[in-house]
Structure formats: structure tokens, C-alpha cells
């Protein structure tokens, strides 16, 4: 039988580019976990694979809905989707790389090999120019080397795309392997640059989509290539210079990307600003995300804010013995030290002052909230995190742990649980994720999250952590004292009849959280009422606490009233002789927006020590 020769591919139009890119994206998403595990540069936060997968998933979704045969139009759609969906340092660089390709080839209905070769050199320049301090031995080096491999005069005359991709792959593999010896962080960890490996994987998937068998996939657990498949050794890696990986979109009539990049460089590191004249995405590592967002607002309208705590991510990934990772939204009021100690990943709610959105507890602290409230005439409102924020946390942690348990603000009072469930329906490994409704808010939710984290740190199995978290949710009650309803009325969270009453009679309220029905009014407070005594009395009347001998764990949160919180602590220690511990902290900005100054929250949990 005569062997069939591969077909000659002389050009790529929109349909062919679509097929190649979708093939590359599928290969890249499949390697997500491995790319996460070898990520040590620029910081060892283990998320390059997740960031690239989410960035290119956004591209894939846009391409799947695009039917143009025009190559330039197809690449323009891909670049725009990458800019909107870019995540992390690597995602931003790849978005700018696609932007460079699309601008160079904008008018080309069909692209010939020599034209793509020139476009690759232009795209590398675009990506490099977006970075404040580009480093060699990274994906930028690989981008430069593959462009050089197919530059004019490097390929045989009349080469087709099979020849071009074969040459690209050969040079890319050599360049990627060299990244393990260029920068100290990768030499010490014994791995390649994760972004560089991601580019190679994308090219391999594209080559195989063009000609099946041209770049066969290697399984992640392939023993024959341990240098490319092993996880990073983090023992030589120090803490990140800056704590938060901060990103947002900036839109305007003309966004000065150079000026924005220069300003951000004065406050942080790993600065990348990508995009075009009317829309830019910034990425920067800083210690204060609010400062970065404030700078961005001087250049245009800010949206899609994100700030990941890299120090917490690093501590979480380095933890020994844990099989389960814990995620919670910022509706859980816990001291920052507790989030850090247990490596709990936070997904922040939003606090909105008019058109300005702030990340709860990340882009805005409790003290920052009160300062903004005094300055800003617009009353704040709150909203749940977008599903994409949850999805990123789930995808990242599932690369490093056997299971992820996500604890949510009660679904009776917020759409946060629904956003988490929406994200869960789209993760790549749904069997590795469980969402638990805390049935509580504020410090009550915080105690439920703490119980989950304690069991996870003890090395419990997923089933054991889930069961312990659900028991903690049923054994925890949250109570609140709100001096008046004016803040809740202005925040839009109070039904119309209560709004009318609040405007007529200046009363405060005692509240209790019920897992079945949400908030219940358990008493009325006059202006001179003792909120501390009223809260303690309400808690002691609860049937949950009638046993008397069960160890209790308490948590208190205050709204700009530390003296009231301390008085409540003393009263609780007298009222509950079986108290094991009392945690005190600030009421989060998302709750301050509705409770106002002087609000108090008290949570009581029947404590179940971890064995």
C-alpha cells in the first residue's frame, strides 16, 4: 500500500487559524496542573497554568462563536478576548503577544508562512514592550528564539506551514529546556519556566491540529521526561517581594499605557501593561492593591479588579501533610493572621461607592472603608464576587491538592453562594470540589471556615473535612446588634415597610441568622439600649447553648467600636463559663456598609476539637 504524503498547507485563513488555535488551547488546558506545579518565576505562587488556561479559555469561547474566514479578523477577536480574559503575569504577556500578531496581520484575509514569520517577530516586540523590566530565560526568550528560527532566509524557499511549525517546535523545545539554567530561581528549583513551557504546549497543540501526529502529546506522568514533568522544589525560593498580584482593566478615550506602567513601577514589581489605545489591562505586584487601583483610575475607568494574595498562596502550597485546600469568600470575618496561618484562600466581595468598586478586605480595609465613607458623598453598596474569581481559585488549588472545600456566605442572604456554584459548574475537575453553605455570616461564617481549616491542616481526608465543616455550620449561631437601620436602608437591603419605619422611629434591632430562613429580628433597641447586654441575653436564650457543658468557641466583630467589642468579650466570659476561646476583629467593609458605626456581631459555636 502506498504511503499517503501529508498535504501541503500554503496559507491559513480564518477557519484554519481557528482550528489551530482551538487545538493549541485544548492542549494547554490539559497541561494546566503541570504548569502550576513548576511555576517559580517571577514568584512561586504556583498559578501559571491556571492563569494561562483561564486566559485561553476566554479566547477559545470567543473563537468558537466566530465564523469569519478572514484571518486578520479572527486574530483580532482572539486578541480582544485574551485582553478581557487575561489572568496573571503570563496571561497578560500572552494577551499582548496575540495583540501584536493581530495588528501585524489585521488586513490579511489569508496568511502565508513568510507573513506569519514576520508577524511573530512583531508580536515578540509587542510582548517585550509591555513589561517594565523584561528578563531573559523566560517565555520572552522563547518568543524571540522562535521568531529568529523562521526569519527571512532561515527556511527553505517555498516552505509551507508544516515546514514552519516543525522549525518552530524544534527551536522552542531547545529554548524552553535552556530556561532551567538561566535564572537562579529555576536552576535551584530544577524546572523550566512555566510560561515558556506553556508557549511550547500551545504550539504543539496547534501543530497537531494542522497535521495529526506532527507533535504527539506526552502524558503528564511520562517517566521518560522527568525534567519536564517533575514539580518544582520550593525549598530554595524566598517570599515574594510584594504580596498582592493585582490586575484590572482600564478603559478610556486614550489610555496612556507608558505613563501607567511608569507610575506602577514606582510602587511595585512585575509590571505589565497591555492592550491598545482605548483599553488596557494592568498587572503589578504590590503590597497595597488600593494604591494600584487609585493610580489606574487616573488613566480611565477601572473594572474587573483582582488582587491575589501571593504570600498566602505560597504558604498554602508549601504546607506539608494537607490533602484538602480551603476557600472562602470575604464574608467570613476572621483576623488576617488566621487566614495566613491556615493558608485559607479568600475570594473578595465588592464594596461599591458609585462607579468605584473596591475589593473587600483586599483593596479596602475596615479603616479604609470609614475614611472613604467620610470623603465620598455616595453611599456604598455591596455585591457578590463574579463567578470567574471563584473559578480561578478552584482551578488553581485543584492543581495542588486532592480536593477543594469552598465555604460560602449563607445563600439566604446573598448571591455569593450562587456565584460559587456557577463557577463550580465550569471547573475542569468538578469531582475535586465541594461547596458548603456556612448558614452564617461574618464571624459565624468565620468560625465555620476555621473549623474546616483546622481539619484540613490536620491532614484529614476530603470526606472528613466536608463532614466536619457541615457539622460546624449546624453548630454555629450568629447574632447582631444594629444601632439603626439608616445604613441598611441606603444600601438597599431593607424591604420597603422597614424603610418607612426606620424613617419614622430611630430604633435599633437585635438580629439572629437562621440557616433556614435568613435574618430574623429578635428584638428592638432604643437609642439608649445596652447592645452588649442585649446580645449576651439573646445568645444565652438560644436552644443551641442549653447543654451548658459543651465547650464553646466565640467570635466578636465590631464596626468601628473596639471598646464595645472588648465589653462584649468580658460579658461573654462571665455568661459562658465553658468558653474555650474568644476571637475579636473588625466587621468587614461589606457588612459595615449595611450595619453602620456601632454595629456588633457575636458568633457562638459548639466546639469540636480536631483529633
C-alpha positions in Angstrom: 0.0 0.0 0.0 1.4 3.4 -1.0 2.0 5.7 2.0 -0.1 8.9 1.9 2.0 12.0 2.0 1.0 15.0 4.2 -1.0 17.7 2.4 0.8 20.9 1.6 -0.6 23.9 3.6 0.3 27.0 1.8 -1.9 29.5 3.7 -4.0 30.0 6.8 -7.4 31.7 6.6 -9.8 32.4 9.5 -11.2 28.8 9.6 -7.7 27.2 9.6 -6.4 29.6 12.2 -9.5 28.9 14.3 -8.8 25.1 14.1 -5.1 25.5 15.0 -5.8 27.9 17.9 -8.5 25.7 19.4 -6.2 22.7 19.1 -3.5 24.6 20.9 -5.9 25.8 23.6 -7.1 22.2 24.3 -3.5 21.0 24.7 -2.7 24.0 27.0 -5.7 23.5 29.3 -4.8 19.8 29.6 -1.4 20.7 30.9 -2.7 23.3 33.4 -1.8 21.3 36.5 1.7 20.6 35.5 2.4 24.2 34.6 1.1 25.2 38.0 3.4 22.8 39.7 6.6 24.1 38.0 5.8 27.8 38.5 8.5 29.6 40.5 9.2 32.7 38.5 8.6 35.6 38.9 7.1 34.4 42.2 6.5 30.9 43.4 2.7 31.2 43.6 2.0 28.1 41.6 -0.6 29.5 39.3 0.8 30.0 35.8 -1.1 27.0 34.4 -4.3 28.2 35.8 -3.8 31.8 34.6 -2.9 30.6 31.0 -5.8 28.1 31.0 -8.3 30.8 32.0 -6.9 33.4 29.6 -7.0 31.0 26.6 -10.4 29.5 27.7 -11.7 33.0 27.2 -10.1 33.1 23.7 -11.5 29.7 22.9 -15.0 30.7 23.8 -14.8 33.7 21.6 -13.3 31.8 18.7 -16.0 29.0 19.0 -18.6 31.7 18.4 -16.7 33.3 15.5 -17.4 32.2 11.9 -15.2 34.6 9.8 -12.9 33.2 7.1 -10.8 36.4 7.3 -7.5 35.6 9.2 -7.0 39.1 10.4 -10.5 39.4 11.8 -10.2 36.0 13.5 -6.9 37.0 15.2 -8.4 40.4 16.2 -11.2 38.5 18.0 -8.7 36.3 19.7 -6.5 39.2 20.9 -9.6 41.1 22.2 -10.8 38.0 24.1 -7.3 37.5 25.6 -7.2 41.1 26.8 -10.5 40.8 28.5 -9.8 37.4 30.0 -6.1 37.7 30.8 -5.1 36.4 34.2 -1.7 36.8 35.9 1.7 37.9 34.6 1.8 35.1 32.0 -1.8 35.7 30.8 -1.1 39.4 30.2 2.1 38.7 28.3 0.3 36.2 26.0 -2.5 38.7 25.5 0.0 41.3 24.2 1.6 38.7 22.1 -1.7 38.0 20.4 -2.3 41.7 20.1 1.0 42.1 18.2 0.1 39.2 15.9 -3.4 40.6 15.2 -2.2 44.2 14.5 0.5 43.0 12.1 -1.9 40.7 10.2 -5.0 42.9 10.5 -5.6 43.3 6.8 -4.7 39.7 5.7 -7.6 37.6 4.7 -5.1 34.7 4.1 -1.7 34.5 5.8 1.3 32.9 4.1 4.2 31.3 6.0 6.6 34.2 5.4 4.0 36.7 6.6 3.4 34.7 9.8 7.1 34.6 10.3 7.4 38.4 10.2 4.3 38.7 12.5 6.0 36.5 15.1 8.9 38.9 15.4 6.5 41.9 15.7 4.5 40.0 18.4 7.6 39.3 20.4 8.4 43.1 20.3 4.9 43.9 21.5 5.1 41.5 24.4 8.5 42.7 25.5 7.5 46.4 25.3 4.6 45.7 27.7 6.9 44.7 30.5 8.7 47.2 32.7 11.8 45.0 33.3 11.9 42.1 30.9 14.1 39.2 31.9 15.8 36.6 29.7 15.4 32.9 30.4 11.6 33.3 30.3 8.8 33.0 27.8 10.1 36.2 26.2 13.3 34.5 25.2 11.4 31.6 23.6 9.3 34.1 21.7 12.4 35.8 20.4 14.1 32.5 19.5 11.2 31.0 17.6 10.8 34.2 15.6 14.6 34.0 14.7 14.2 30.4 13.7 11.7 31.3 10.9 13.1 34.8 10.0 13.7 35.5 6.3 16.5 33.3 5.0 16.2 30.7 7.7 13.7 28.4 6.0 13.9 26.6 2.6 12.4 28.5 -0.3 8.7 28.0 -0.8 8.2 26.5 2.7 4.7 25.7 3.8 3.2 25.7 7.3 4.2 22.2 8.1 7.8 23.2 7.5 7.4 26.4 9.5 5.7 24.7 12.5 8.3 21.9 12.5 11.1 24.5 12.7 9.2 26.5 15.4 8.8 23.4 17.5 12.4 22.4 17.2 13.7 25.8 18.3 11.0 26.2 21.0 11.9 22.9 22.7 15.6 23.8 22.8 14.8 27.3 24.1 12.4 26.0 26.8 14.9 23.5 28.0 17.5 26.2 28.3 15.3 28.3 30.7 16.1 25.8 33.5 19.7 27.1 33.6 19.3 30.9 33.0 17.6 32.3 36.1 18.6 31.3 39.7 15.1 30.6 40.8 14.6 28.0 38.1 18.1 26.5 38.4 17.5 26.0 42.2 14.0 24.6 41.7 15.1 22.3 38.9 12.3 23.3 36.4 11.7 25.2 33.2 10.0 28.5 33.0 6.3 27.7 33.3 5.2 30.4 30.8 7.8 29.2 28.3 6.6 25.6 28.6 3.0 26.9 28.2 4.0 28.5 24.8 5.6 25.2 23.7 2.5 23.3 24.7 0.3 25.8 22.7 2.5 25.4 19.6 2.4 21.6 20.0 -1.4 21.6 20.1 -1.5 23.9 17.0 0.9 21.7 15.1 -1.1 18.6 15.8 -4.3 20.3 14.8 -2.6 21.2 11.5 -1.2 17.7 10.9 -2.2 14.9 13.3 1.0 13.3 14.6 3.2 16.3 14.0 3.5 16.9 17.7 2.2 13.9 19.7 1.2 14.7 23.3 3.2 13.3 26.2 1.2 12.3 29.3 1.9 14.5 32.3 3.1 11.5 34.3 5.5 10.4 31.5 8.6 8.9 33.2 10.8 9.3 30.1 10.9 13.1 30.5 11.3 13.7 34.3 13.0 17.1 33.7 9.8 18.5 32.1 7.3 16.6 34.2 8.5 17.0 37.8 7.2 19.5 40.3 9.3 22.4 41.5 11.5 22.3 44.5 10.4 25.3 46.5 13.0 24.9 49.3 15.3 27.5 47.7 12.6 30.0 47.0 12.2 33.0 49.3 9.0 35.0 49.9 7.7 37.4 47.2 9.0 41.0 47.3 5.4 42.2 47.1 2.3 40.5 48.5 -0.6 41.0 46.0 -0.8 40.1 42.4 -3.0 43.0 41.3 -4.9 43.4 38.0 -7.7 45.4 36.4 -9.0 46.7 33.1 -8.7 50.4 32.3 -10.8 51.9 29.5 -10.9 55.5 28.1 -10.7 57.6 25.0 -6.9 57.2 25.1 -5.2 55.2 27.8 -1.6 56.3 28.3 0.0 52.8 28.8 3.5 54.1 29.1 2.6 56.6 31.8 0.5 54.0 33.7 3.4 51.5 33.5 5.9 54.0 34.8 3.7 55.0 37.8 3.0 51.4 38.7 6.8 50.7 38.6 7.3 53.2 41.5 5.1 51.2 43.8 5.6 47.6 42.7 7.3 44.9 40.6 6.4 42.5 37.7 4.7 45.4 36.0 2.9 44.5 32.7 0.5 46.9 30.9 -1.0 45.5 27.7 -3.7 46.5 25.3 -4.5 49.3 22.9 -5.4 52.9 22.9 -8.9 52.6 24.3 -8.5 49.6 26.6 -5.6 48.3 28.7 -5.0 45.6 31.3 -2.5 46.2 34.0 -0.7 43.6 36.1 1.5 44.5 39.0 2.8 43.0 42.3 2.2 45.4 45.2 1.7 45.5 48.9 -1.4 47.7 48.7 -3.8 46.9 45.9 -5.8 50.0 46.7 -2.9 52.2 45.7 -2.5 50.5 42.3 -6.2 50.8 41.6 -6.1 54.5 42.6 -3.3 55.1 40.1 -5.3 53.2 37.4 -8.4 55.4 38.0 -6.3 58.5 36.9 -6.0 56.9 33.5 -9.5 55.8 32.8 -12.5 53.8 34.1 -11.4 50.8 36.1 -13.2 47.4 36.1 -12.5 43.7 36.6 -10.4 44.4 39.7 -8.5 41.4 41.1 -5.9 41.0 43.8 -4.4 37.6 44.7 -2.5 37.2 48.0 0.7 35.5 46.7 2.2 35.1 50.2 -0.9 33.2 51.3 -0.8 31.1 48.1 2.8 30.3 48.7 2.3 29.3 52.3 -0.6 27.2 51.3 1.3 25.3 48.5 4.3 24.7 50.8 2.2 23.2 53.6 3.0 19.6 54.5 0.5 16.9 55.1 -2.6 18.6 53.8 -4.8 16.9 51.2 -7.6 19.4 51.2 -7.5 23.2 50.4 -10.0 25.6 51.9 -11.5 28.6 50.0 -13.9 31.1 51.5 -15.4 34.4 50.3 -14.6 37.5 52.4 -18.0 37.3 54.1 -16.1 35.3 56.7 -14.8 37.7 59.3 -11.6 36.2 60.6 -8.3 38.0 61.7 -5.9 38.4 58.8 -3.4 36.4 60.8 -5.8 33.4 60.8 -6.3 33.5 57.0 -2.5 33.5 56.7 -1.8 30.8 59.4 -4.1 28.3 57.8 -3.5 29.3 54.1 -7.2 29.9 53.5 -7.8 31.3 50.1 -10.0 34.4 50.0 -12.4 35.4 47.2 -13.3 39.0 48.0 -16.8 40.5 47.8 -17.2 44.0 46.3 -17.9 47.3 48.0 -19.1 49.9 45.6 -19.0 53.7 46.0 -20.9 54.8 42.9 -18.8 53.8 39.9 -15.8 52.9 42.1 -15.6 49.2 43.0 -13.3 48.0 45.9 -12.2 44.5 46.9 -13.5 43.7 50.3 -10.6 43.3 52.8 -8.0 43.3 50.0 -8.5 46.6 48.1 -10.3 48.1 51.1 -9.7 47.5 54.8 -12.2 48.4 57.6 -10.3 51.6 58.4 -10.1 52.4 54.7 -13.9 52.0 54.5 -14.6 54.6 57.2 -12.1 57.0 55.6 -13.8 56.6 52.2 -17.3 57.0 53.8 -16.3 60.3 55.3 -14.9 61.5 52.0 -17.4 60.1 49.4 -20.9 61.6 49.3 -22.2 58.4 47.5 -23.4 55.7 50.0 -21.8 52.3 49.5 -23.5 49.2 48.2 -22.2 45.7 48.0 -22.2 42.8 45.5 -21.0 39.2 45.4 -17.8 38.2 43.6 -18.1 37.3 39.9 -18.0 33.6 39.3 -14.7 33.9 37.5 -13.0 34.8 40.8 -14.2 31.6 42.4 -13.3 29.6 39.3 -9.7 30.8 39.3 -9.3 29.8 43.0 -10.8 26.4 42.4 -8.7 25.7 39.3 -5.5 26.8 41.0 -6.0 24.8 44.1 -7.1 21.6 42.4 -3.7 21.5 40.7 -2.0 21.2 44.0 -4.5 19.4 46.3 -6.6 16.2 46.3 -9.8 18.2 47.0 -11.0 21.8 47.4 -13.7 22.7 50.0 -15.3 26.1 49.4 -17.2 27.7 52.3 -19.8 30.3 51.4 -21.7 33.1 52.9 -25.2 31.8 53.6 -27.3 31.5 50.4 -30.3 33.0 52.3 -28.8 36.5 52.3 -26.6 36.8 49.3 -26.0 35.6 45.7 -22.4 34.7 46.7 -23.3 31.0 47.1 -24.9 31.0 43.7 -21.8 32.6 42.2 -19.7 29.9 43.7 -22.0 27.2 42.4 -21.9 28.8 38.9 -18.1 28.7 38.9 -18.2 25.1 40.2 -20.3 24.0 37.2 -17.5 25.1 34.8 -14.3 23.8 36.5 -12.2 21.3 34.7 -12.2 18.8 37.7 -15.7 19.1 39.4 -15.1 15.9 41.3 -12.3 17.6 43.3 -14.6 20.4 44.6 -17.3 20.7 47.3 -19.2 23.8 48.2 -20.6 24.1 51.7 -23.2 26.7 52.8 -21.9 28.1 56.1 -25.5 29.0 57.1 -23.9 32.0 58.8 -22.4 35.4 58.1 -19.5 37.5 59.4 -17.8 35.9 62.5 -20.2 33.0 62.4 -19.1 32.1 59.0 -15.5 32.7 60.1 -15.8 30.1 62.8 -17.2 27.6 60.3 -14.2 28.3 58.0 -11.8 28.0 60.9 -13.2 24.5 61.7 -12.7 23.5 58.1 -9.2 24.8 58.0 -8.2 23.1 61.3 -9.4 19.7 59.9 -7.6 20.3 56.6 -4.3 21.2 58.4 -4.6 18.0 60.4 -4.4 16.0 57.2 -8.0 14.8 57.2 -9.5 13.3 54.1 -11.9 15.3 51.9 -14.9 13.4 53.3 -13.7 14.1 56.9 -13.2 17.8 56.2 -16.5 18.2 54.5 -18.4 16.4 57.3 -16.6 18.5 60.0 -17.5 21.7 58.1 -21.1 20.8 57.8 -21.3 19.9 61.5 -19.7 23.2 62.3 -22.2 25.1 60.2 -25.1 23.4 62.1 -23.4 24.1 65.5 -22.8 27.8 64.9 -25.1 30.7 65.5 -24.6 34.4 64.6 -26.2 37.3 66.3 -26.1 41.0 65.6 -26.9 44.4 67.1 -27.6 47.2 64.7 -27.9 50.7 66.2 -30.3 51.9 63.5 -31.4 50.9 60.0 -30.3 54.0 58.1 -27.2 52.4 56.6 -29.1 49.2 55.6 -31.9 51.4 54.1 -29.4 53.4 52.0 -27.6 50.2 51.0 -30.9 48.9 49.5 -31.0 45.8 51.7 -34.2 46.6 53.7 -37.7 45.9 52.4 -40.0 48.9 51.9 -42.1 48.7 55.1 -39.0 48.6 57.2 -37.6 51.6 55.3 -40.7 53.6 56.2 -40.4 52.6 59.9 -36.8 53.4 60.0 -37.5 56.9 58.7 -40.2 57.5 61.4 -38.8 55.8 64.5 -35.0 55.8 65.2 -34.8 52.2 66.5 -32.0 49.6 66.5 -32.5 45.9 66.1 -31.3 42.6 67.5 -30.8 40.1 64.7 -30.2 36.3 64.5 -29.1 34.3 61.5 -31.3 31.3 60.8 -29.9 28.8 58.3 -33.4 28.0 57.1 -34.9 31.5 56.7 -32.1 34.0 56.8 -32.2 37.0 59.1 -34.7 37.1 62.0 -35.5 40.2 64.1 -35.2 39.0 67.7 -35.6 42.3 69.5 -35.8 46.1 69.2 -33.2 48.5 70.7 -33.9 52.1 71.8 -31.2 54.8 71.4 -30.0 54.3 75.0 -30.2 50.4 74.9 -27.2 48.4 76.1 -26.2 46.5 73.0 -23.7 44.3 74.9 -26.2 43.1 77.5 -28.9 42.6 74.8 -26.6 40.5 72.6 -25.4 38.3 75.5 -29.0 37.8 76.7 -30.1 36.8 73.2 -27.3 34.3 72.8 -27.9 32.7 76.2 -31.6 32.2 75.3 -30.7 30.1 72.2 -31.5 26.4 72.5 -28.2 25.6 70.9 -26.5 26.6 74.2 -28.7 24.9 76.7 -26.4 21.9 77.2 -24.1 24.1 79.4 -21.1 21.8 79.4 -20.2 21.6 75.7 -17.0 23.7 75.0 -17.8 26.9 73.2 -15.8 29.0 70.8 -16.9 32.6 70.4 -16.1 35.3 67.9 -16.9 39.0 68.0 -16.7 41.7 65.3 -17.3 45.4 65.7 -18.0 48.3 63.3 -15.5 51.0 64.3 -16.3 50.3 68.0 -13.4 48.4 69.6 -14.5 49.5 73.2 -17.9 47.8 72.7 -16.2 44.6 71.4 -14.0 44.5 74.5 -17.0 45.0 76.8 -18.8 42.2 74.9 -15.8 39.9 75.4 -15.8 40.4 79.1 -19.6 39.9 79.4 -19.4 36.7 77.4 -16.6 35.2 79.5 -18.9 35.7 82.5 -22.0 34.4 80.8 -20.4 31.4 79.3 -18.1 29.6 81.8 -17.4 26.8 79.2 -15.8 29.2 76.6 -12.7 27.7 75.1 -11.6 30.8 73.2 -12.9 34.3 72.1 -11.8 35.9 68.8 -12.2 39.6 68.2 -11.8 41.5 65.0 -13.2 44.2 62.7 -16.5 43.8 61.0 -15.7 43.6 57.3 -16.4 46.6 55.0 -19.1 44.6 53.2 -21.0 44.4 56.5 -20.1 47.9 57.7 -21.9 49.3 54.6 -25.2 47.9 55.9 -24.7 47.9 59.7 -23.1 51.4 60.1 -20.9 52.5 63.0 -21.5 50.8 66.3 -22.8 47.5 64.9 -21.8 44.4 66.7 -21.7 40.7 65.7 -21.4 37.8 68.0 -21.0 34.1 67.0 -21.2 31.1 69.2 -20.0 27.7 68.2 -20.2 24.3 69.9 -16.6 23.5 69.6 -15.4 20.1 68.3 -11.7 19.7 68.9 -9.7 18.2 66.0 -8.2 14.8 66.9 
